[in-house]
């Protein structure tokens, strides 16, 4: 009588049951004329166009977008509801999924969609915030490298005939 089917993972184990999609009619898609639905997939939770596969738009959800739907979200994701909604600079946090560790985390992006270096991971029942050290600009690195090469090269001596 059971009609439940699941995919098999590469290691042969049955894939965990998926959460039922959560309609989010207040969120309009950015690229197509549709609204988002919160889905559960191999890469964690994500927003997808409600008319998938016709509309294939997907993106990561912001924490602020999940909060109004916390009672509809599967209990296995309730730990996300305690995640920071924004970073110390006030940028909204995105829910992402690390494929290597198979864990959700939150992070922020700048106005251009590039990671800011701030992130929060769920560890031992609490959210731990970290800020990556800023990397030196590529131009500054190249300039320093060129300067170091010049110092290490011996200067050519001028030889005069006569």
Backbone as CSV, one residue per row, in Angstrom:
resi,resn,N_x,N_y,N_z,CA_x,CA_y,CA_z,C_x,C_y,C_z
1,UNK,0.821,-1.205,0.000,0.000,0.000,0.000,0.861,1.264,0.000
2,UNK,2.097,1.155,0.418,2.967,2.331,0.499,3.322,2.823,-0.899
3,UNK,3.200,4.127,-1.120,3.523,4.712,-2.424,4.765,5.602,-2.330
4,UNK,5.476,5.509,-1.212,6.663,6.332,-1.009,7.823,5.775,-1.820
5,UNK,8.441,6.621,-2.628,9.645,6.238,-3.362,10.725,7.269,-3.078
6,UNK,11.969,6.808,-3.072,13.099,7.712,-2.857,14.218,7.337,-3.790
7,UNK,15.010,8.315,-4.129,16.190,8.064,-4.943,17.242,7.366,-4.097
8,UNK,18.121,6.645,-4.752,19.260,6.055,-4.074,20.463,6.962,-4.272
9,UNK,21.214,7.160,-3.195,22.431,7.956,-3.274,23.524,7.121,-3.918
10,UNK,24.623,7.753,-4.307,25.730,7.040,-4.958,26.309,5.939,-4.077
11,UNK,26.233,6.142,-2.762,26.769,5.127,-1.848,25.783,3.978,-1.624
12,UNK,24.617,4.034,-2.283,23.640,2.955,-2.184,22.566,3.172,-1.133
13,UNK,22.743,4.161,-0.261,21.749,4.434,0.783,20.559,5.188,0.192
14,UNK,19.391,5.026,0.818,18.205,5.758,0.379,18.355,7.225,0.754
15,UNK,17.972,8.107,-0.153,18.022,9.547,0.112,17.041,9.872,1.230
16,UNK,17.375,10.832,2.093,16.447,11.189,3.173,15.152,11.760,2.601
17,UNK,14.031,11.611,3.332,12.769,12.148,2.810,12.841,13.661,2.647
18,UNK,12.229,14.146,1.600,12.237,15.571,1.306,11.083,16.273,2.003
19,UNK,11.306,17.535,2.331,10.278,18.381,2.916,9.275,18.736,1.817
20,UNK,8.008,18.838,2.176,7.001,19.294,1.217,7.308,20.739,0.844
21,UNK,7.142,21.121,-0.437,7.405,22.505,-0.839,6.523,23.486,-0.057
22,UNK,7.116,24.632,0.304,6.404,25.670,1.047,6.150,26.838,0.097
23,UNK,4.874,27.099,-0.273,4.584,28.229,-1.170,4.926,29.561,-0.495
24,UNK,5.547,30.449,-1.264,5.902,31.790,-0.785,5.385,32.803,-1.794
25,UNK,4.058,32.969,-1.876,3.470,33.831,-2.915,3.880,35.298,-2.822
26,UNK,4.374,35.724,-1.672,4.796,37.123,-1.522,6.139,37.403,-2.203
27,UNK,6.866,36.337,-2.603,8.178,36.507,-3.229,8.072,36.294,-4.735
28,UNK,8.171,37.369,-5.500,8.135,37.282,-6.959,9.510,36.873,-7.478
29,UNK,9.528,36.008,-8.481,10.777,35.603,-9.114,11.432,36.820,-9.761
30,UNK,12.754,36.782,-9.877,13.498,37.913,-10.419,13.594,37.890,-11.945
31,UNK,13.576,36.670,-12.536,13.797,36.547,-13.976,12.565,36.109,-14.768
32,UNK,11.604,35.478,-14.118,10.403,34.996,-14.814,9.154,35.485,-14.087
33,UNK,8.032,35.434,-14.766,6.762,35.868,-14.185,6.179,34.709,-13.374
34,UNK,6.587,34.602,-12.126,6.190,33.498,-11.256,6.498,33.903,-9.809
35,UNK,6.145,33.047,-8.857,6.497,33.260,-7.452,7.337,32.083,-6.985
36,UNK,8.007,32.282,-5.853,8.898,31.242,-5.335,8.177,30.236,-4.446
37,UNK,8.808,29.057,-4.374,8.412,27.980,-3.474,9.700,27.533,-2.793
38,UNK,9.662,27.306,-1.472,10.831,26.809,-0.752,10.876,25.306,-0.926
39,UNK,11.981,24.803,-1.447,12.133,23.368,-1.708,13.317,22.803,-0.938
40,UNK,13.298,21.500,-0.811,14.341,20.739,-0.138,14.977,19.843,-1.187
41,UNK,16.269,19.999,-1.415,16.943,19.198,-2.432,18.256,18.636,-1.938
42,UNK,18.994,18.045,-2.850,20.290,17.458,-2.515,21.258,18.509,-1.993
43,UNK,21.065,19.759,-2.401,21.935,20.854,-1.961,21.229,21.701,-0.910
44,UNK,20.434,21.077,-0.039,19.767,21.794,1.039,18.518,22.508,0.570
45,UNK,18.079,23.477,1.374,16.868,24.214,1.017,17.217,25.348,0.061
46,UNK,16.268,25.641,-0.826,16.463,26.698,-1.813,15.106,27.176,-2.300
47,UNK,15.102,28.350,-2.924,13.893,28.887,-3.528,13.891,28.523,-5.011
48,UNK,12.732,28.068,-5.508,12.581,27.724,-6.912,11.262,28.294,-7.403
49,UNK,11.178,28.560,-8.679,9.935,29.045,-9.275,8.849,27.992,-9.056
50,UNK,7.632,28.442,-8.759,6.552,27.501,-8.446,6.161,26.642,-9.646
51,UNK,6.406,27.129,-10.861,6.048,26.371,-12.051,7.229,25.575,-12.608
52,UNK,8.117,25.142,-11.722,9.238,24.295,-12.136,8.669,22.992,-12.694
53,UNK,9.153,22.415,-13.753,10.364,22.727,-14.517,10.165,23.728,-15.646
54,UNK,8.943,24.186,-15.875,8.700,25.174,-16.932,9.570,26.414,-16.698
55,UNK,9.545,26.934,-15.477,10.402,28.051,-15.088,11.508,27.499,-14.203
56,UNK,12.745,27.641,-14.627,13.871,27.013,-13.919,14.655,27.967,-13.025
57,UNK,14.057,29.021,-12.571,14.762,29.975,-11.713,14.887,29.444,-10.287
58,UNK,16.091,29.533,-9.741,16.342,29.149,-8.346,17.294,30.156,-7.720
59,UNK,17.275,30.230,-6.389,18.236,31.057,-5.650,18.202,30.661,-4.182
60,UNK,19.207,31.128,-3.434,19.262,30.885,-1.990,18.279,31.818,-1.279
61,UNK,17.637,31.332,-0.220,16.708,32.203,0.511,17.431,33.077,1.538
62,UNK,16.901,34.267,1.762,17.381,35.117,2.847,16.683,34.666,4.127
63,UNK,17.358,34.800,5.257,16.766,34.425,6.541,15.470,35.188,6.787
64,UNK,15.445,36.472,6.459,14.254,37.289,6.679,13.058,36.765,5.882
65,UNK,13.307,36.103,4.747,12.232,35.535,3.941,11.685,34.248,4.541
66,UNK,12.529,33.529,5.273,12.113,32.262,5.890,11.302,32.468,7.167
67,UNK,11.611,33.510,7.901,11.001,33.720,9.221,9.465,33.700,9.212
68,UNK,8.788,34.363,8.270,7.318,34.329,8.284,6.739,32.925,8.042
69,UNK,7.553,32.012,7.522,7.084,30.661,7.183,7.646,29.588,8.116
70,UNK,8.201,30.000,9.246,8.879,29.030,10.102,7.975,27.901,10.584
71,UNK,6.679,28.139,10.718,5.771,27.083,11.163,5.451,26.079,10.052
72,UNK,5.715,26.444,8.795,5.461,25.561,7.660,6.700,24.752,7.269
73,UNK,7.859,25.163,7.751,9.120,24.517,7.385,9.321,23.262,8.228
74,UNK,9.819,22.214,7.589,10.040,20.923,8.231,10.840,21.085,9.529
75,UNK,10.473,20.329,10.579,11.193,20.430,11.861,12.699,20.201,11.759
76,UNK,13.153,19.428,10.765,14.597,19.185,10.644,15.372,20.464,10.302
77,UNK,14.665,21.521,9.860,15.309,22.793,9.538,15.013,23.882,10.563
78,UNK,14.418,23.542,11.677,14.073,24.559,12.678,15.309,25.226,13.283
79,UNK,16.454,24.547,13.277,17.685,25.167,13.798,18.041,26.427,13.006
80,UNK,17.631,26.485,11.736,17.908,27.666,10.915,17.182,28.906,11.424
81,UNK,16.064,28.704,12.119,15.261,29.841,12.570,15.953,30.639,13.675
82,UNK,17.028,30.113,14.253,17.816,30.850,15.255,19.067,31.486,14.643
83,UNK,19.258,31.316,13.337,20.440,31.871,12.667,20.359,33.399,12.626
84,UNK,21.512,34.073,12.598,21.504,35.538,12.490,20.808,35.979,11.199
85,UNK,19.935,36.958,11.313,19.185,37.463,10.160,20.032,38.441,9.350
86,UNK,21.049,39.039,10.011,21.955,39.956,9.310,23.325,39.935,9.960
87,UNK,24.321,40.436,9.223,25.683,40.512,9.752,25.849,41.812,10.548
88,UNK,26.997,42.037,11.185,27.197,43.263,11.977,27.039,44.565,11.181
89,UNK,27.213,44.520,9.850,27.038,45.723,9.024,25.595,45.900,8.569
90,UNK,24.697,44.996,8.956,23.287,45.121,8.614,22.888,44.509,7.283
91,UNK,23.806,43.742,6.648,23.474,43.071,5.391,22.684,41.798,5.702
92,UNK,21.645,41.522,4.910,20.782,40.357,5.130,21.550,39.058,4.862
93,UNK,21.343,38.060,5.732,22.054,36.794,5.584,21.292,35.822,4.693
94,UNK,22.052,35.086,3.892,21.550,34.072,2.970,21.797,32.692,3.547
95,UNK,20.875,31.768,3.320,21.068,30.383,3.746,21.755,29.650,2.602
96,UNK,22.901,29.077,2.880,23.673,28.323,1.883,23.896,26.905,2.396
97,UNK,24.407,26.040,1.521,24.650,24.642,1.867,26.050,24.265,1.416
98,UNK,26.840,23.718,2.343,28.193,23.264,2.027,28.113,21.799,1.620
99,UNK,28.391,21.509,0.370,28.286,20.126,-0.115,29.306,19.196,0.541
100,UNK,30.500,19.703,0.827,31.527,18.854,1.440,31.116,18.373,2.823
101,UNK,30.624,19.286,3.655,30.245,18.924,5.024,28.770,18.557,5.151
102,UNK,28.003,18.815,4.078,26.551,18.560,4.062,25.838,19.296,5.193
103,UNK,26.220,20.555,5.387,25.633,21.380,6.443,25.211,22.738,5.889
104,UNK,24.125,23.262,6.454,23.685,24.614,6.114,24.488,25.626,6.917
105,UNK,24.672,26.799,6.338,25.298,27.917,7.039,24.666,29.183,6.491
106,UNK,24.904,30.313,7.143,24.425,31.588,6.624,25.621,32.480,6.343
107,UNK,25.484,33.319,5.328,26.557,34.225,4.929,25.930,35.478,4.332
108,UNK,26.740,36.482,4.105,26.243,37.704,3.467,27.055,37.993,2.211
109,UNK,26.417,38.768,1.331,27.066,39.199,0.097,26.979,40.715,0.002
110,UNK,27.907,41.308,-0.753,27.857,42.761,-0.976,26.841,43.079,-2.071
111,UNK,26.764,44.337,-2.455,25.785,44.771,-3.464,26.020,44.142,-4.836
112,UNK,27.238,43.672,-5.087,27.566,43.043,-6.368,27.395,41.530,-6.340
113,UNK,26.940,40.987,-5.197,26.734,39.548,-5.081,27.988,38.770,-4.720
114,UNK,29.029,39.474,-4.267,30.271,38.802,-3.874,30.265,38.572,-2.364
115,UNK,30.806,37.431,-1.894,30.837,37.160,-0.453,31.588,38.239,0.319
116,UNK,31.051,38.603,1.492,31.680,39.637,2.315,32.753,39.067,3.235
117,UNK,32.746,37.756,3.424,33.692,37.129,4.349,33.053,36.788,5.684
118,UNK,31.853,37.323,5.949,31.140,37.000,7.186,30.305,35.750,6.954
119,UNK,30.293,34.869,7.962,29.444,33.690,7.890,29.171,33.189,9.294
120,UNK,28.101,32.418,9.425,27.747,31.813,10.704,27.449,30.337,10.467
121,UNK,28.037,29.500,11.310,27.850,28.048,11.225,27.165,27.549,12.484
122,UNK,26.331,26.528,12.331,25.636,25.921,13.461,26.554,24.860,14.045
123,UNK,26.990,25.058,15.285,27.947,24.153,15.915,27.532,23.889,17.353
124,UNK,27.318,22.627,17.691,26.946,22.213,19.057,25.756,22.997,19.609
125,UNK,24.712,23.142,18.788,23.484,23.769,19.256,23.449,25.281,19.265
126,UNK,24.500,25.938,18.715,24.478,27.404,18.661,25.129,27.883,17.364
127,UNK,24.834,29.124,17.011,25.382,29.726,15.803,26.675,30.454,16.142
128,UNK,27.742,30.124,15.414,29.060,30.718,15.628,29.401,31.589,14.420
129,UNK,29.587,32.883,14.669,29.893,33.835,13.604,31.403,33.951,13.411
130,UNK,31.816,34.034,12.149,33.233,34.239,11.828,33.344,35.288,10.738
131,UNK,34.477,35.967,10.712,34.751,36.968,9.686,36.107,36.640,9.085
132,UNK,36.127,36.339,7.796,37.377,36.010,7.121,38.263,37.247,7.070
133,UNK,39.567,37.011,7.172,40.507,38.128,7.083,40.516,38.636,5.650
134,UNK,40.483,39.958,5.478,40.481,40.479,4.103,41.778,40.134,3.384
135,UNK,41.637,39.712,2.136,42.809,39.361,1.337,43.351,40.617,0.673
136,UNK,44.661,40.642,0.477,45.289,41.787,-0.182,44.788,41.848,-1.619
137,UNK,44.644,43.027,-2.118,44.189,43.221,-3.497,45.203,42.608,-4.463
138,UNK,44.724,42.101,-5.564,45.575,41.451,-6.558,46.645,42.407,-7.073
139,UNK,46.269,43.668,-7.298,47.240,44.647,-7.797,48.348,44.878,-6.780
140,UNK,47.986,44.975,-5.516,48.986,45.210,-4.478,49.946,44.030,-4.394
141,UNK,49.426,42.815,-4.536,50.275,41.622,-4.516,51.237,41.630,-5.692
142,UNK,50.725,41.935,-6.878,51.553,41.951,-8.080,52.648,43.012,-7.973
143,UNK,52.297,44.169,-7.420,53.254,45.262,-7.256,54.374,44.844,-6.297
144,UNK,53.984,44.202,-5.197,54.977,43.759,-4.215,55.886,42.690,-4.814
145,UNK,55.322,41.819,-5.634,56.097,40.756,-6.266,57.129,41.349,-7.232
146,UNK,56.702,42.318,-8.023,57.592,42.989,-8.969,58.715,43.701,-8.227
147,UNK,58.376,44.357,-7.133,59.361,45.081,-6.335,60.391,44.112,-5.761
148,UNK,59.942,42.950,-5.308,60.838,41.946,-4.737,61.779,41.400,-5.808
149,UNK,61.272,41.202,-7.025,62.117,40.709,-8.115,63.219,41.704,-8.443
150,UNK,62.860,42.982,-8.457,63.847,44.024,-8.767,64.964,44.040,-7.743
151,UNK,64.622,43.840,-6.472,65.632,43.857,-5.410,66.571,42.659,-5.517
152,UNK,66.015,41.506,-5.910,66.822,40.283,-5.949,67.743,40.212,-7.165
153,UNK,67.447,40.955,-8.245,68.294,40.949,-9.441,69.515,41.840,-9.212
154,UNK,70.699,41.319,-9.534,71.884,42.198,-9.421,71.857,43.233,-10.539
155,UNK,72.264,44.420,-10.202,72.257,45.497,-11.179,73.421,45.290,-12.168
156,UNK,73.126,45.538,-13.399,74.168,45.400,-14.452,75.146,46.581,-14.336
157,UNK,76.433,46.242,-14.431,77.453,47.292,-14.373,77.745,47.796,-15.762
158,UNK,77.950,49.077,-15.866,78.303,49.656,-17.152,79.814,49.470,-17.361
159,UNK,80.092,48.953,-18.508,81.499,48.757,-18.845,81.824,49.676,-20.028
160,UNK,82.908,50.434,-19.856,83.300,51.329,-20.926,84.604,50.822,-21.543
161,UNK,84.677,50.906,-22.805,85.900,50.464,-23.502,86.892,51.615,-23.522
162,UNK,88.110,51.299,-23.291,89.061,52.359,-23.461,90.155,52.350,-22.582
